[in-house]
Each structure stands twice: as C-alpha cells, then as structure tokens.
C-alpha cells in the first residue's frame, strides 16, 4: 500500500476519524492496531509473523538488560548480535552469496547454484518489508536502555507501537525512543484544523516533488544508465546530477508525506533533510541529508567504537608515538572509526560493492582527506588573499561539494561497481558540451514539453529552497500549528489569508494532478528508499 495510493488515503482517513473520536487513553491503542493492519497489508502472513517474532524477542531481551537483571551484558550482546544477524542474513543474502561465489572462483570451486537460488527464494519470502528501518530503531532502543539513557518500557503494547508506528514503516525517519515516545501515548491529541491543513499542505508538496519532478528525472536517468554506451561524454555527469535531484525529490518528498500525515495526528517526527545542497563541505552535506541515519550511526556506532578497549589502546599508542597533539594533525583513531561508520552506511544502503563504495567508503575518505588538508587549504587561502566571506567563494564551495557528492552517488545508481567506473571512463571519452544547447536533452525519454515542465517544476523547488535557506532552514515558526520543525516557508504560508492559501493549495493540487508523471511502468509504491 503506497503512501500516494487511493487505498492509503482511505486507510488514513479511517484511522484519523476514529483516532480523534477516541478518548486520549485509547488513542495509542488505536495507533497500535492501525500499525498492525498497515504492516499486515504490506507483507505476507509469513513476513508479518517474522516481524512479530522479532519484536517479541527484543521486548523480552529488553526486560533483562537493566542493572537489576541477571547477566545484562551477556543478554545485551546476544540480542544485538541476533538483530544484526537477522538484518544481515535476510537483507543481504544475495551480497554474501556473490562474495562466496567470487571466493569459490579463486579456488576454481563450483558452487551449487540450485542451493543458492533456494536460499535466495527463502530469504525473500520471509524477509519483513522495511527491515532496514525497524531493526535500527529497535537496536537503538535496546542500546539506550542498556546504557541507562532512557527508562525501560515494560508495556509490551507501547514498545510495539514505538517499533511499528505505521508512518515510520514506510522509509523512516529512523527515530530514537526519547524523540517520539511521549508524543505517542503520554498526551491526548485533539483535532486541530490548522494542524490538519498544514500537514495536508506538506503531503501535497511531497507528492509534487515525487510525481512531478522525481518521476520525470527517473526517465532521463534510466535512459542514460541503461544505454550509457550511447551517451558518452557530458551525458554521464548530467545523468549523475539528475539522479542526485531524483533521489532528493523522491526521498525528501516521501519524508514530507510521512511527516505531514503524522503531523495531522499530532505526532511530530524528526526531520530528515535540511537544505543539503547548500552545504559547503561533504561532511556538512551528510549532516543535512538523511539526518536521522547519521544521528543513529554517530550515537550507536561511531561513539561506541571510539569507547571500545581496542580504540583506547590505539589512542594511547598514537599519543606515545606521535605526541600529545596528534589529534590536531592526524587523528588516526577518529578517522578509523569514521571509515567503519561509513562502511556501514554504504552496506545499509544495499548489498553491493557499488553501495559500499559510492555512498560509504568514498564519502568517508573524501571527508578524512578534507580534514587532513585543512592546514594546506588555510595556507592557500591566506597566500592567495581569498575572501571567504564572499558569495563567489561560497558558491564555489557548494558546487565543489555537489560534484564530489554526485560522483559517489553515481555508483549508488549503477548496477555494479565496475559498471560505475566504466561509465565515468565513457564520460572522459568525448568532449561534447554542445548537448546542453542543441536540444539533445529532449531525446532522453521525455519530449520537449515534458522537459519544460520538469525545468519549471525544478525552478519552483529552487525558489522554495532559497526561501527556506534564507529564513534559516528548519525553524520553530510553526509551533502554533503543532509542528515544531515546520520550515519557514510553510510557516509563512500558514500566516496568510485563507483565500490566498486556498488558491495556493488549489494550484499545487492541479499541478500534481495534471503534471504528475504516470508513465509506462509507473509503480506508486516505488519510492527509492522504500526498497531498503
């Protein structure tokens, strides 16, 4: 059941009406029921059973990892290994089979392809949808309980609601317990007209980004990536740039829809994007892109790795061999922990070396090199008398960051790591910048009229992003509408007269209906990050 399908709108309408008719003490129970129904409708009975077993095992384990329990450390380690094994075993079976096949080839050993095919079939049949999201949410909760950051939730229903709140069961955001627990069950939520309208506007804006922009960009990207031999030279970086915007409008559009629906229910979820294309460094970019994943990895991987006994010994070794101030020049333990985190980011995005490299190790290496080169950059700026406070310098930094990002991201879209490098080799085979001026771009799957709609829609997106960035990005102006993370643009719209807002809403609605791209092969459930 896609979030942009009629079925979901009917489902949500029923959920909302009953939700606001119920007394406060029963609202969370209704959300739990709705979550169970939603998950059952989006999974097979077997997958739903696996999901239920997963939650049950984690809830029982959480009751035995507090200070008063017997062997809390052993239970904690066991349940984390169990969760990681479930995630890796069910989600990345194909990746591990590919590695096994490659290793077998080195020793000229034939693998049993029938057995491998059966294993793949079984894992696909039992792997619960969205396992990449709810497994991280649950592991974060287990870790916080063990570390004493939060109080143990002894109510099995409330634990299940936190783990399976149905808007989160699409593609996140990856929430932490303290971020939403009190909003889910500690207060009664009364219907608010302003909150309803504001949430609905955000849902519509997300649909605009997904259906009007992302789906058109997908046609161009698919054409070039599928037949890259026919599109050498500047077509390749153009496709990489298009994919960056396709992914952004797809994923941020999905988050707008999720957060908008949840806002209507009075439950505010953490933001996942904050104008990432305004970043002046790759590190800043990833602090603004998929924010909740980055926060999860910092909280439960990076800092945890840095506190391990092995890294304590490594810091002592570096201090002894490199001096007390080694952190300022080459902080080897921190860089190594960063690489581990980025490797896991790449692996989380998909089972393939193209994911591990493109949105994982490559990004980490670039960030580390940037840190190491900071003294050189500062010296160069000083010697060349570069004014870093100017618009031109900021623009240069943003363009540089964007180019670094799309190079790595292009491997995310490529079928394999080798295919990605082959495409960039093709990009260097010919110098053809005239494709941007001779109407060649009108022959990439969409005609001239569709291309103009795409450009106009991108212009609308650009204006909104500029206004939002100029107003400080995600702010607090929307508190009175029940959305503390409302961006400044929607807050400004909500302050306008009713007729103006109605006209704006109608225009956006008409554009989604008339310009929404429902080409051949369109799948309403096909959000890119919804596949993980």
ZAMARGU-4260 file (C-alpha; in steps of 0.2 Angstrom, whole numbers, plus 5000, padded with zeros to 4 digits):
<rodrens>
0) 5000/5000/5000 | 5009/5015/4994 | 5008/5032/5003 | 5002/5040/4987 | 4989/5027/4983
5) 4970/5029/4985 | 4970/5014/4996 | 4981/5023/5009 | 4971/5039/5009 | 4956/5029/5013
10) 4965/5019/5026 | 4972/5035/5034 | 4955/5044/5034 | 4948/5030/5044 | 4962/5030/5056
15) 4961/5049/5058 | 4942/5049/5061 | 4942/5035/5074 | 4958/5042/5082 | 4951/5059/5086
20) 4934/5051/5092 | 4943/5040/5105 | 4947/5046/5122 | 4966/5050/5125 | 4970/5034/5135
25) 4964/5024/5120 | 4972/5034/5105 | 4989/5025/5107 | 4980/5008/5107 | 4971/5013/5090
30) 4988/5018/5083 | 4995/5001/5088 | 4980/4992/5079 | 4982/5003/5064 | 5001/4999/5063
35) 4997/4981/5064 | 4984/4982/5050 | 4995/4993/5039 | 5010/4981/5041 | 4999/4965/5038
40) 4993/4974/5022 | 5010/4977/5016 | 5018/4960/5020 | 5014/4942/5018 | 5007/4932/5033
45) 5024/4924/5035 | 5034/4940/5034 | 5022/4948/5047 | 5025/4933/5059 | 5044/4935/5057
50) 5041/4953/5061 | 5031/4949/5076 | 5044/4936/5082 | 5057/4949/5080 | 5048/4962/5091
55) 5044/4949/5104 | 5062/4943/5106 | 5068/4961/5108 | 5055/4965/5121 | 5059/4950/5131
60) 5078/4954/5130 | 5075/4972/5135 | 5067/4967/5151 | 5083/4958/5155 | 5097/4971/5152
65) 5094/4983/5166 | 5105/4984/5181 | 5094/4973/5192 | 5094/4959/5179 | 5105/4943/5179
70) 5119/4944/5166 | 5113/4960/5157 | 5129/4962/5147 | 5128/4945/5140 | 5109/4947/5136
75) 5113/4964/5128 | 5127/4957/5117 | 5117/4942/5112 | 5101/4952/5107 | 5112/4965/5097
80) 5121/4950/5088 | 5104/4942/5085 | 5096/4958/5077 | 5112/4962/5067 | 5111/4943/5061
85) 5093/4945/5056 | 5096/4961/5047 | 5111/4955/5038 | 5105/4937/5035 | 5088/4942/5027
90) 5093/4958/5019 | 5110/4955/5012 | 5109/4936/5007 | 5112/4940/4989 | 5128/4950/4993
95) 5135/4937/5004 | 5132/4924/4990 | 5140/4934/4977 | 5156/4936/4989 | 5155/4917/4991
100) 5154/4914/4973 | 5169/4926/4970 | 5179/4917/4983 | 5175/4900/4976 | 5180/4906/4959
105) 5198/4910/4966 | 5200/4891/4971 | 5191/4885/4955 | 5177/4878/4965 | 5159/4876/4958
110) 5145/4882/4969 | 5128/4874/4970 | 5118/4887/4960 | 5102/4877/4964 | 5105/4878/4983
115) 5110/4897/4981 | 5093/4900/4972 | 5083/4891/4985 | 5092/4901/4999 | 5088/4917/4990
120) 5070/4912/4987 | 5068/4908/5006 | 5075/4924/5012 | 5065/4934/5000 | 5049/4926/5006
125) 5052/4928/5025 | 5062/4945/5025 | 5050/4958/5033 | 5047/4974/5022 | 5057/4989/5029
130) 5068/4978/5040 | 5082/4990/5037 | 5072/5004/5047 | 5064/4995/5061 | 5079/4985/5065
135) 5089/5000/5068 | 5075/5008/5078 | 5074/4993/5089 | 5093/4991/5091 | 5094/5010/5096
140) 5081/5007/5109 | 5089/4992/5116 | 5106/5001/5117 | 5099/5016/5126 | 5091/5005/5139
145) 5107/4996/5142 | 5117/5012/5143 | 5104/5019/5155 | 5100/5034/5144 | 5081/5030/5145
150) 5069/5021/5156 | 5064/5003/5152 | 5047/5002/5143 | 5038/4987/5152 | 5022/4989/5142
155) 5023/4977/5128 | 5010/4987/5118 | 5019/5003/5119 | 5035/4995/5115 | 5027/4988/5099
160) 5019/5005/5095 | 5036/5013/5096 | 5044/5000/5085 | 5029/4999/5072 | 5021/5016/5071
165) 5014/5015/5054 | 5021/5031/5046 | 5038/5025/5051 | 5035/5008/5042 | 5037/5016/5025
170) 5055/5023/5025 | 5059/5031/5042 | 5064/5043/5048 | 5075/5032/5060 | 5068/5039/5077
175) 5076/5037/5094 | 5065/5032/5108 | 5065/5049/5118 | 5061/5058/5102 | 5043/5052/5100
180) 5038/5041/5115 | 5029/5054/5125 | 5020/5060/5109 | 5014/5043/5105 | 5005/5039/5122
185) 5008/5052/5136 | 4995/5065/5130 | 4978/5067/5122 | 4978/5074/5104 | 4964/5084/5099
190) 4959/5088/5082 | 4967/5105/5075 | 4961/5112/5059 | 4977/5122/5057 | 4987/5107/5060
195) 4977/5097/5048 | 4979/5110/5034 | 4997/5112/5037 | 5000/5093/5037 | 4990/5091/5021
200) 5000/5105/5013 | 5016/5096/5017 | 5009/5080/5010 | 5004/5088/4994 | 5021/5096/4992
205) 5029/5079/4995 | 5018/5072/4981 | 5023/5087/4970 | 5042/5083/4972 | 5039/5064/4969
210) 5026/5064/4955 | 5030/5080/4945 | 5049/5081/4947 | 5057/5064/4953 | 5047/5053/4941
215) 5052/5064/4926 | 5070/5064/4931 | 5069/5045/4933 | 5065/5043/4915 | 5081/5053/4910
220) 5092/5044/4922 | 5086/5027/4917 | 5089/5030/4899 | 5107/5036/4901 | 5111/5022/4914
225) 5104/5008/4904 | 5112/5013/4887 | 5127/5023/4893 | 5137/5017/4878 | 5126/5028/4868
230) 5128/5043/4879 | 5146/5047/4881 | 5155/5062/4887 | 5144/5075/4896 | 5129/5064/4897
235) 5136/5054/4911 | 5139/5069/4923 | 5122/5075/4918 | 5114/5059/4922 | 5123/5059/4939
240) 5117/5076/4943 | 5099/5071/4938 | 5100/5056/4949 | 5105/5067/4964 | 5090/5078/4962
245) 5079/5062/4958 | 5084/5054/4974 | 5082/5070/4984 | 5065/5074/4977 | 5060/5056/4979
250) 5066/5053/4997 | 5063/5071/5004 | 5046/5070/4995 | 5042/5054/5004 | 5048/5062/5021
255) 5036/5076/5018 | 5022/5064/5015 | 5026/5054/5031 | 5029/5069/5042 | 5013/5078/5035
260) 5002/5063/5039 | 5010/5061/5056 | 5008/5079/5060 | 4989/5078/5056 | 4989/5065/5070
265) 4998/5077/5082 | 5014/5067/5082 | 5029/5076/5076 | 5043/5066/5069 | 5061/5072/5067
270) 5066/5080/5051 | 5077/5070/5038 | 5083/5084/5027 | 5088/5102/5029 | 5093/5110/5013
275) 5108/5098/5009 | 5113/5106/4993 | 5118/5122/5002 | 5132/5113/5011 | 5150/5119/5008
280) 5158/5103/5013 | 5154/5084/5011 | 5153/5082/5030 | 5140/5096/5031 | 5131/5089/5017
285) 5128/5072/5026 | 5123/5082/5042 | 5109/5089/5031 | 5105/5073/5021 | 5096/5058/5029
290) 5099/5066/5046 | 5092/5053/5057 | 5103/5039/5049 | 5118/5050/5053 | 5112/5053/5070
295) 5109/5035/5073 | 5127/5030/5067 | 5135/5043/5077 | 5126/5038/5093 | 5127/5019/5092
300) 5142/5016/5081 | 5155/5030/5080 | 5155/5035/5098 | 5153/5016/5104 | 5168/5011/5093
305) 5178/5025/5100 | 5175/5019/5118 | 5180/5001/5115 | 5195/4994/5123 | 5204/4992/5106
310) 5202/5010/5102 | 5208/5016/5119 | 5224/5006/5117 | 5225/5014/5099 | 5224/5031/5106
315) 5237/5028/5119 | 5248/5021/5106 | 5246/5036/5095 | 5249/5048/5109 | 5265/5038/5113
320) 5272/5038/5096 | 5265/5054/5088 | 5264/5066/5103 | 5251/5073/5113 | 5244/5085/5100
325) 5242/5071/5087 | 5223/5073/5086 | 5225/5091/5078 | 5236/5084/5063 | 5231/5066/5060
330) 5218/5059/5072 | 5220/5040/5067 | 5208/5033/5079 | 5194/5045/5074 | 5197/5043/5056
335) 5197/5024/5058 | 5180/5025/5067 | 5174/5036/5053 | 5178/5023/5040 | 5169/5010/5050
340) 5154/5021/5051 | 5154/5025/5033 | 5157/5007/5028 | 5141/5003/5037 | 5132/5017/5029
345) 5136/5010/5012 | 5132/4992/5017 | 5115/4998/5025 | 5110/5006/5008 | 5112/4990/4999
350) 5120/4974/4997 | 5133/4978/4984 | 5151/4985/4982 | 5144/4999/4972 | 5134/5005/4988
355) 5148/5002/5000 | 5160/5012/4989 | 5148/5025/4982 | 5139/5031/4997 | 5150/5023/5010
360) 5169/5022/5010 | 5172/5035/4996 | 5162/5048/5006 | 5172/5044/5022 | 5189/5045/5013
365) 5184/5062/5005 | 5179/5069/5022 | 5195/5062/5030 | 5206/5070/5016 | 5197/5086/5018
370) 5201/5086/5037 | 5219/5082/5034 | 5221/5095/5021 | 5213/5109/5031 | 5230/5117/5036
375) 5235/5117/5017 | 5219/5125/5012 | 5220/5139/5025 | 5238/5142/5020 | 5232/5143/5002
380) 5218/5155/5006 | 5230/5166/5015 | 5243/5166/5002 | 5231/5170/4988 | 5221/5183/4998
385) 5205/5174/4995 | 5190/5182/5004 | 5180/5168/5011 | 5165/5179/5016 | 5160/5182/4998
390) 5146/5174/4988 | 5158/5168/4974 | 5168/5158/4987 | 5153/5151/4995 | 5146/5146/4978
395) 5162/5138/4973 | 5162/5128/4989 | 5144/5122/4986 | 5147/5117/4968 | 5163/5108/4973
400) 5153/5099/4987 | 5139/5094/4974 | 5152/5087/4962 | 5160/5077/4975 | 5143/5070/4980
405) 5136/5066/4963 | 5152/5056/4959 | 5150/5045/4973 | 5131/5044/4972 | 5133/5039/4953
410) 5139/5022/4959 | 5123/5020/4970 | 5113/5020/4954 | 5125/5010/4944 | 5121/4991/4943
415) 5139/4986/4949 | 5154/4995/4955 | 5163/4990/4938 | 5149/4997/4928 | 5150/5014/4938
420) 5169/5016/4934 | 5165/5011/4916 | 5153/5024/4914 | 5165/5038/4921 | 5178/5031/4908
425) 5164/5034/4895 | 5162/5051/4901 | 5180/5055/4898 | 5180/5048/4880 | 5172/5063/4871
430) 5171/5082/4874 | 5153/5086/4869 | 5146/5101/4880 | 5135/5106/4865 | 5122/5093/4870
435) 5116/5106/4883 | 5112/5118/4868 | 5107/5108/4853 | 5091/5100/4860 | 5099/5083/4863
440) 5092/5083/4880 | 5074/5082/4873 | 5078/5064/4867 | 5081/5056/4883 | 5064/5048/4886
445) 5054/5064/4888 | 5049/5076/4875 | 5052/5095/4874 | 5036/5099/4883 | 5039/5087/4897
450) 5057/5093/4899 | 5050/5111/4900 | 5038/5105/4914 | 5052/5097/4923 | 5063/5113/4922
455) 5048/5124/4928 | 5045/5112/4942 | 5063/5112/4947 | 5063/5131/4947 | 5048/5131/4959
460) 5058/5119/4970 | 5073/5130/4969 | 5063/5146/4974 | 5056/5136/4989 | 5073/5130/4994
465) 5081/5148/4993 | 5067/5155/5004 | 5069/5141/5017 | 5088/5143/5017 | 5087/5162/5018
470) 5075/5160/5033 | 5086/5149/5042 | 5080/5132/5036 | 5070/5121/5048 | 5064/5133/5062
475) 5052/5135/5075 | 5040/5147/5067 | 5026/5134/5066 | 5024/5130/5084 | 5006/5136/5085
480) 5002/5124/5071 | 5008/5109/5080 | 5024/5106/5071 | 5040/5112/5080 | 5050/5108/5065
485) 5040/5117/5052 | 5051/5126/5039 | 5049/5144/5037 | 5041/5143/5020 | 5026/5133/5026
490) 5025/5144/5042 | 5024/5159/5031 | 5010/5152/5021 | 5000/5147/5036 | 5001/5166/5041
495) 4992/5171/5025 | 4974/5175/5022 | 4963/5160/5020 | 4959/5164/5001 | 4977/5166/4997
500) 4981/5149/5005 | 4966/5141/4996 | 4972/5147/4979 | 4990/5141/4983 | 4984/5124/4988
505) 4972/5123/4973 | 4986/5127/4961 | 4998/5115/4969 | 4985/5101/4968 | 4981/5105/4950
510) 4999/5104/4946 | 5001/5087/4954 | 4985/5080/4946 | 4989/5087/4928 | 5008/5086/4928
515) 5011/5071/4939 | 5021/5059/4928 | 5012/5042/4927 | 5022/5035/4913 | 5023/5017/4907
520) 5029/5005/4921 | 5025/5018/4934 | 5023/5010/4951 | 5015/5020/4965 | 5024/5011/4978
525) 5041/5013/4970 | 5050/5025/4982 | 5069/5023/4980 | 5072/5022/4999 | 5056/5011/5001
530) 5066/4997/4994 | 5078/4995/5009
</rodrens>
